[in-house]
Amino acid sequence: MKDLLIIDQKTDLNDSIEIALFNLWNNEYPVNLNYPSLEKFDKYLSGLEDVTHTFILDENIKIFGWYFDFIREEEKWFGLILDSAIHGKGYGAKMMERAMARNTELNGWVIENDDYLLKNGAKYKSPLGFYEKLGFSKIEGVKLKTSSFEAVKMKWRVSPAN
């Protein structure tokens, strides 16, 4: 695999990009978080306010990573999904460093254990340690619990200047 490119896009997503993101989401997130149809995934994306997308692409414009941030309840939230082929190669950190350079605060839900399975049957690896290394803190007592999964709220803020 040649070097991958990281590009930002704030505009609406076209159909082929949305299909690629739907597949990336369903392949790399636990099965419990999969969208059963492209229509339901589109409904999720359409509900995001003030969204910005960043993609990791190869020379053929195949998407290997997707970072997106948006406003929810007056806070900046984000999501990050990487194709397992590029895990551990520094691309996730590069994506987050770009996001942290243009924001003063980021919030995200993170599954904190490895109890979930991926679509291919492999175990989902929690990214909790990855975010902690980047300076995110787990907000104690704040969890997202549904009938199919549980996640903790992580927050990052710019450090005040000394």
N, C-alpha and C positions, 0 to 999 in steps of 0.2 A: 504494500500500500504506500503510495507516494504521500508527500506532505499534504495535510488537510488544511483547508481554508476556513477561517472564521469570519462570518459576515453578519451584519445587523440588518434588520428589516422591520419597519414599523407599519407597513401597509398591510392590507388584507391579504390573506393567504389564497393562492389559487388552488384549484381542485387537486392537481397532482401533488402539491406540497402537503395539503391537508391529508391526503391518502397516505403519504409517506410518514407523516407525524402520527396518524392513527395506528399504523403498523408498528412504528417505533415504540409508542406508548404501550400497546398491547403485548409486545415482545419483551420489553425491558422492565416494566412494572409488574408487581405480583398479579396473578390471575384475578385476585379479589378486587383489583382496581381497573380491570379491563372494561372497555366499552363494547357492548354487544353489537353495535352498528355504527357506521360512519355518521348516520343522522344524529345519534345521541352524542357522539364526540363533537360534531359540529355545533350542537346546541350548547355544550359546555364552552367551547371556544367563543361562540357568539355572546355568551354571558359575561365575558371578561371585559373589564373597563380599563381603558387607557393602556392597552397591551403593547409590549415591544417584544420582538422575537430576535434571537440570535441563533444562527445555524453553524454547524460544522459540516463542511461539504468536501467531497473528493473532486477530482478533475472531471468526473462524469456528472457532477451535481447530485450525487447520491448523498442523502442526509445521514450523518453518523452521530450527530448530537443536536440537541435543541434546548435552549434556555429561553424562558419567557418570564416577563414580569408584568404585573398588573396591579390595579388598586382594588382593594376589598376593605370595606368598612374603614376608610380613611388611612389605611396602612398599605405599604408596598409589599406585595407578596411575589414569590417566584416559584418556578418549577425548573428542574434540570433533568434531562434524560439523555443518557449516552448509550450508543450501541455497545454491546459487550465486547466487540472486537477492538474497541479503543479504551477500555477500562485500564487504569493504571499507567497511562501514557502521558498524563499531565494536561490533557484537554479539558477535563472538568475543572481543574484549578484555573486554567487560563480563562475559561468562560466565566467563572465566578469572580476572578480578579477584574475582568472587564466590567461586570455588573457592579461590583463594589466601588469601582472608580467613578461611576456615574450616579451612584445612589448614596444616601446617608444612612439608610436603614433598609433591611430586607427581612422578611418573615417567610417561613415555610413550614409545611407539615412534613415530618420525617418519620418513617417507620423505624423503630429503634431496635428491632430484633431480626433474626434470620429465620423466623418461623413460617414464612410464606413461600409459595412456589411460583415460578415463572410458567409461562405458557408451554415451554419446552420440557417442563418437569424438573428443571434445575432449581436449587434453592436461591431465593432472593438474598443478596448481601446488603445489609443495612448500610446506608451512607452516613450514619451518625458520626463516626470518627472522622470522616472526611470533612464534614462541616465544622466539627469542633476544632480541627487543625487550622481551619480558615478563620477562626475567631468567633464562630457562632456559639451562642449559649442556649442550652435547653431551658425553656421557661417551665419551672417546676409547677406542677398542679394543673397545667393547661394541656389537655389531650383531646384529640378528635377520636371519638369511639363510634363506630357503626356496627351493624350486625356482621360485616365482612372483614373489617380491619380496624387497627388502632394505630394512631400516630401521635407524636409529641410536637409541640410548637418550638421551633428554633428561631432565634433572632440574632441579627448582627447589626451593630451600629458603628458609625465612624467614631473613633476615639476622640475625646475633646483634646484640643491642642494644649500643650503644656507651656 
